[in-house]
Amino acid sequence: MGKNFASVVLIAVLSLAVAQFAAAGAPTAMTVQGKLTNSAGNPVAPGAKSFTFKIYDAQAGGTDVWPAGAGETQPVTTDANGLWTAQLGALVPLTSSVFAGTERWLEVTVNDGVNPPETLPRIKLNTNPYSFRTSTEEPGVASNDRHAELILTGGIDVLTSRSLTAPSDGYILAIATGEVYIVHTNAVNSLGLFGLADSPAAIVTVQNQTQMPGAAPTGTYKIALAAATILTVSAGTHTIYLLGQEVTGNLRVNDLELSLLFVPTAYGTVDPPAISSGNEYDGNTIPGSAAAPVQIESISNSTIQQELEALRAQLNALKAQVEAERNPATDAAGDE
């Protein structure tokens, strides 16, 4: 049997079509353009034909990675120059796994309705099709702000949470910030534990310890809260929780912010997060600038009273000065 078609030349794989699909969500199709010639190397007669597309992982033999079975068959029209355009995935959606390998080859079977169907040599798909995979696995973010005050109960409290849908396997970087208020009583140690996790049941790894020693004066202390972790995730939706536990004392939180960043791959070793030592103390001294890099604001009754007394003294001195300036004659008579 003689060959009716010499080859199908792939002119372009349009990344533009990929971008258009990505705008509405994960792309499911890819536009290709080519030229069909006969055995003499000339463009075939223009008109309607039937093309069956399959993608393999090798130039010969190998595994058909898309679609499984008989392939995707579409009506295609060639023009007077043998040029044609088709959209792979129009009937059987493409997924990112199709381009997960290092090499992909497009096989085209042509049926002109006159001659028997003919499968042509496979064409290697080069750079552009891989942008399809990249577009479905870009980094993405999600965040949540909570400014209402929350009083810790003594158990494991969910302070805030946010969900993120990962398009593929990868990592989620979670960062949380906020403020912890310790309503502290002298001679009683105050301790709170905080951490980020993908389950609301327990603080698997403590990323922040907020403490105030019993030696600290009675008062309300504000301490910065910061926690971060990296979680290995699979494709799908994941909810990350900022958890808090009031171990001792009276703690409440406010102005919480939780940010999530998905990245599809790692470019180095990813170590598990270690416990933060930023707010630790030695049990005897109040954390200061040398022991803790966070700013601590303390407002106690004794401090307020001292400041009020100082203000009263300044006010009385000002009153006396004003009276003296108003009645200079009285002062002069007194001197006589």
Phi, psi and omega in degrees: 000126180283159180271131179270335182236132180279314183193164168241119182263126179276112183279315184206146167246111193278109176291340177302318180297323178298315180297322180296319179291323182296334180296331181262359182142199179294130181294148180232001183215163181214128181273134177233151176231146181205182179227129182253126180239161178269186184296340179270358180088008180263155177302141179289165178300135181294157176138184184283139177217175178239123178249136173247123184252141172215148177244129181244165177262009179209159180292327177221144182067226178072196183244136175280109184276344177198142332278163178292140177098224191281350181101178179256115183257128183227150170286131181229140179246125175263147179265190184296340178261006181081007183281145180212161177224139177216163180239105178291134181094002180296328181252318178244107187303141171279150175232165182298333181293338179299325183252025182283343182270180182277331181227141175222138183234133180264126177251132182236128173250125186253134175230112181267003179083355180244311180262163176299149177304143183228127178269125185265162179304144183291151181246131181284130174273122185263228194296309191304319180301334182285342173294337175299313180294318180298321184293338180267354184231034177284158173299151179211156185234159171210149183210165181209132175247135177224116185252356178283144179288140179230125180269126179289146189260345185109338175262203175273111182258134172276109183280321175193167181205164176204143178257148178220134179260112180275130181284346182202179173296149180171217184224150171243121172267120182246131180228130180231141175225164179171195179231138176248128175253123178254113173275095195262143174243130180303140179080003177239122177290138176246132184214131174229143179244140182221145180194159177256138182206164177264015176219140180277002189280325187203152173277098183294314178231123178283120178259351181207132171242122178248120189223154173218124184287158179297338181290344181291144179297155175298134180166182178254126183243135177252126182231137179292139177251130176215132179215145180210149177202162174238127182243134173279127185229159172257171178299137180134185183269132180230138177251128180251135185244138166265117185250148176223148178223121175275105182280309176218156177088198184231108185239148172215157184232160182202164176052054182272140175226129179236122180238136180239137177230121175267134173231138187281344185209166177247144178249017179187188180287134178254106180273148175294145182294144178258162180295138178284138177251012186297327184246021179283159178218167185271004177091350184235331185245153176284133179304130179240190184296330181282330185268331184220128183278016180252152180277132180244126177250125182241131177232108180244162181296320181294321179296316179299319182295318179297317180294322177295318179297319179295320178295321179297318180296319178295321180294318179295323179293320178295320178299317180296322179294318179296317180297321180294323179288331179284330187236061180294329181294320181299319180294322180293319178298321179297329181289327178293000000 
